[in-house]
């Protein structure tokens, strides 16, 4: 395992704002590591690097990161396993898969496991940078209000969800999914609408990625409580409603 920590941040200029970000790259291809290290550190990113799955998992559990860039094919644990273990441990750090595996099933699997984005190699650095900014912007976006639905409270300023005054720990994608439901309370949402709004998928994947994500969200938001908020509408999709 190699750890690279670069604490050089670009000052804000008149034309560009730079973000102070701490990113973990889990990648065993040395050329890719060198390329990303040069490009990201020039953009003001502090970068840690692990060259295998166990090393990446260890760093992800020890440190607080704004984003994890994760390859799929890794020594030790593959990327799928690393992400599964992180989410099972309650680690909600945004994850962007960066991999040569370009099959639709692989992309969907990554999203089902809780990834926030998926970029296929080879890639343009400008696209990677845009995706990094998009993922972290969604994660850190501040909204002006708190929305309540019964005993559920969604605090957009602090990115916090509570129900019956108990804090509910959600991944960034689960928070985004719940936000969609809360903001469109009472509206029947089709699986395709949910996939488009939350995952930017505007096609029929032939998989149950939406159902899997909603099942996980229900396990946190509904199952421990008496009143259910997320309801299935057969043949249509889902609705968030207090009945």
C-alpha positions as CSV (number, residue, x, y, z in Angstrom):
1,X,0.0,0.0,0.0
2,X,1.3,3.5,-0.9
3,X,0.1,6.6,0.9
4,X,0.5,9.9,-0.8
5,X,-0.6,13.0,1.1
6,X,-0.2,16.3,-0.6
7,X,-1.2,19.3,1.4
8,X,-0.9,22.0,-1.2
9,X,-4.1,23.8,-2.0
10,X,-4.5,26.5,-4.7
11,X,-5.6,29.9,-3.4
12,X,-8.8,31.2,-4.8
13,X,-8.3,33.3,-7.9
14,X,-10.6,35.8,-9.4
15,X,-11.9,33.3,-12.0
16,X,-11.7,29.9,-10.2
17,X,-12.8,28.6,-6.9
18,X,-10.8,25.6,-5.6
19,X,-12.2,23.1,-3.1
20,X,-10.1,21.8,-0.2
21,X,-10.9,18.1,-0.7
22,X,-9.4,14.9,0.8
23,X,-9.8,12.1,-1.6
24,X,-8.9,8.4,-1.3
25,X,-7.9,6.6,-4.6
26,X,-7.9,2.8,-4.5
27,X,-6.2,1.8,-7.7
28,X,-3.5,-0.8,-8.5
29,X,-2.6,0.4,-12.0
30,X,0.5,2.6,-11.5
31,X,0.1,4.7,-14.7
32,X,-3.5,5.6,-13.6
33,X,-2.2,6.4,-10.1
34,X,0.5,8.7,-11.5
35,X,-1.9,10.4,-13.9
36,X,-4.5,11.1,-11.3
37,X,-2.0,12.1,-8.6
38,X,-0.6,14.8,-10.9
39,X,-4.0,16.0,-12.1
40,X,-5.8,16.0,-8.8
41,X,-3.1,17.5,-6.7
42,X,-2.7,20.3,-9.3
43,X,-6.4,21.0,-8.6
44,X,-5.8,21.4,-4.9
45,X,-6.8,17.9,-3.8
46,X,-5.1,16.0,-0.9
47,X,-4.8,12.5,-2.2
48,X,-4.2,9.2,-0.4
49,X,-3.6,6.1,-2.4
50,X,-4.0,2.4,-1.7
51,X,-3.0,-0.2,-4.2
52,X,-5.2,-3.1,-3.0
53,X,-8.7,-3.7,-1.6
54,X,-7.6,-4.3,2.1
55,X,-5.4,-1.3,2.1
56,X,-8.2,0.9,0.7
57,X,-10.7,-0.4,3.2
58,X,-8.3,0.2,6.1
59,X,-7.7,3.8,5.0
60,X,-11.4,4.5,4.4
61,X,-12.2,3.3,7.9
62,X,-9.4,5.2,9.6
63,X,-9.7,8.6,7.9
64,X,-12.5,11.0,6.9
65,X,-12.7,11.5,3.1
66,X,-14.8,13.8,0.9
67,X,-14.7,11.1,-1.8
68,X,-13.4,7.6,-2.6
69,X,-12.4,6.8,-6.1
70,X,-12.5,3.0,-6.4
71,X,-11.4,0.6,-9.0
72,X,-13.3,-2.7,-9.3
73,X,-10.5,-5.2,-10.2
74,X,-8.1,-5.0,-7.2
75,X,-5.8,-7.4,-5.4
76,X,-7.2,-8.8,-2.1
77,X,-10.7,-7.4,-2.1
78,X,-12.3,-6.3,-5.3
79,X,-14.1,-2.9,-5.4
80,X,-17.5,-4.5,-5.0
81,X,-16.4,-6.0,-1.7
82,X,-14.7,-2.9,-0.5
83,X,-17.9,-0.9,-1.0
84,X,-20.1,-3.5,0.6
85,X,-17.9,-3.6,3.7
86,X,-17.9,0.2,3.9
87,X,-21.7,0.5,3.7
88,X,-22.2,-2.4,6.1
89,X,-20.0,-0.6,8.6
90,X,-22.1,2.5,8.2
91,X,-19.5,4.4,6.2
92,X,-21.4,6.9,4.0
93,X,-18.5,8.5,2.1
94,X,-19.4,9.2,-1.5
95,X,-17.9,6.6,-3.8
96,X,-17.1,6.9,-7.5
97,X,-16.2,3.7,-9.4
98,X,-13.4,4.1,-11.9
99,X,-13.0,0.9,-13.9
100,X,-12.5,-0.7,-17.3
101,X,-15.6,-2.9,-16.7
102,X,-18.1,-1.2,-19.0
103,X,-21.0,-3.7,-19.1
104,X,-24.4,-2.2,-18.1
105,X,-24.8,-5.0,-15.5
106,X,-21.5,-3.9,-13.8
107,X,-22.6,-0.2,-13.7
108,X,-26.0,-1.2,-12.2
109,X,-24.3,-3.5,-9.7
110,X,-22.1,-0.6,-8.5
111,X,-25.2,1.7,-8.1
112,X,-27.1,-1.1,-6.3
113,X,-24.2,-1.5,-3.8
114,X,-24.4,2.2,-3.0
115,X,-22.0,3.9,-5.3
116,X,-22.7,7.5,-6.3
117,X,-21.2,7.4,-9.8
118,X,-19.5,5.1,-12.2
119,X,-16.9,6.2,-14.9
120,X,-15.4,3.8,-17.4
121,X,-11.8,3.7,-18.4
122,X,-10.3,5.1,-20.6
123,X,-11.7,8.5,-19.5
124,X,-11.0,12.2,-20.0
125,X,-9.6,13.9,-16.9
126,X,-12.0,16.8,-17.5
127,X,-15.0,14.4,-17.3
128,X,-13.6,12.8,-14.1
129,X,-13.2,16.3,-12.5
130,X,-16.7,17.2,-13.5
131,X,-18.1,14.1,-11.9
132,X,-16.1,14.6,-8.7
133,X,-17.5,18.1,-8.4
134,X,-21.0,16.9,-9.1
135,X,-20.9,14.1,-6.5
136,X,-19.4,16.3,-3.8
137,X,-21.6,19.3,-4.7
138,X,-24.7,17.1,-4.2
139,X,-23.2,15.8,-0.9
140,X,-22.4,19.3,0.4
141,X,-25.3,21.3,-1.1
142,X,-27.0,23.5,1.5
143,X,-30.7,24.0,1.3
144,X,-32.5,26.8,3.1
145,X,-35.0,24.8,5.0
146,X,-35.9,21.8,7.1
147,X,-38.7,19.6,5.7
148,X,-40.9,17.6,8.1
149,X,-43.3,14.8,7.3
150,X,-45.0,13.6,10.4
151,X,-42.2,12.5,12.8
152,X,-39.6,12.5,10.0
153,X,-37.4,15.6,9.8
154,X,-34.9,16.2,6.9
155,X,-32.4,18.9,7.7
156,X,-30.7,20.0,4.4
157,X,-28.4,22.4,6.1
158,X,-26.7,19.8,8.2
159,X,-27.5,16.9,5.9
160,X,-29.3,15.1,8.8
161,X,-32.4,12.9,9.0
162,X,-34.2,12.1,12.2
163,X,-37.4,10.3,13.1
164,X,-38.9,10.2,16.5
165,X,-35.8,12.3,17.4
166,X,-33.5,9.4,16.5
167,X,-30.8,10.2,14.0
168,X,-31.0,8.0,10.9
169,X,-27.7,7.3,9.2
170,X,-28.1,7.4,5.4
171,X,-25.6,7.1,2.6
172,X,-25.4,10.2,0.2
173,X,-27.5,8.3,-2.4
174,X,-30.1,7.3,0.2
175,X,-30.3,10.9,1.4
176,X,-30.9,12.0,-2.2
177,X,-33.6,9.3,-2.7
178,X,-35.4,10.3,0.5
179,X,-35.2,13.9,-0.5
180,X,-36.9,13.1,-3.8
181,X,-39.7,11.4,-1.9
182,X,-40.1,14.2,0.7
183,X,-40.0,17.0,-1.8
184,X,-42.7,15.2,-4.0
185,X,-44.8,13.9,-1.1
186,X,-48.1,12.4,-2.2
187,X,-46.9,12.1,-5.8
188,X,-46.8,8.6,-7.4
189,X,-43.2,8.2,-8.8
190,X,-42.5,5.6,-11.3
191,X,-39.3,3.5,-11.1
192,X,-38.0,5.2,-14.3
193,X,-38.6,8.7,-12.8
194,X,-36.8,7.7,-9.6
195,X,-33.8,6.3,-11.6
196,X,-33.6,9.4,-13.7
197,X,-33.8,11.8,-10.8
198,X,-31.4,10.0,-8.4
199,X,-29.0,8.1,-10.7
200,X,-29.3,10.0,-14.0
201,X,-30.3,6.7,-15.6
202,X,-32.8,7.5,-18.4
203,X,-33.3,4.0,-19.8
204,X,-34.6,0.6,-18.7
205,X,-31.7,-1.3,-17.1
206,X,-33.7,-4.5,-16.9
207,X,-32.7,-4.7,-13.2
208,X,-34.2,-3.9,-9.9
209,X,-31.7,-1.2,-8.9
210,X,-34.5,1.2,-7.7
211,X,-36.3,-1.5,-5.7
212,X,-33.1,-2.6,-4.0
213,X,-32.3,1.0,-3.0
214,X,-35.8,1.6,-1.7
215,X,-35.7,-1.6,0.3
216,X,-32.5,-0.4,2.0
217,X,-34.0,3.0,2.6
218,X,-37.2,1.5,4.1
219,X,-35.0,-0.7,6.4
220,X,-33.7,2.6,8.0
221,X,-36.6,5.0,7.6
222,X,-39.7,2.8,8.0
223,X,-39.0,-0.7,9.5
224,X,-37.9,0.5,13.0
225,X,-41.0,2.7,13.4
226,X,-44.7,2.0,13.6
227,X,-46.0,4.3,10.8
228,X,-44.8,3.6,7.3
229,X,-44.0,6.4,4.9
230,X,-42.8,4.8,1.7
231,X,-45.6,2.8,0.0
232,X,-45.7,0.7,-3.1
233,X,-48.2,1.4,-5.8
234,X,-48.6,-1.8,-7.8
235,X,-47.9,-1.3,-11.5
236,X,-46.8,2.3,-11.0
237,X,-44.0,2.7,-8.5
238,X,-43.8,4.3,-5.1
239,X,-45.3,7.2,-3.1
240,X,-44.2,8.9,0.1
241,X,-47.3,9.5,2.1
242,X,-48.6,9.5,5.7
243,X,-51.7,7.2,5.8
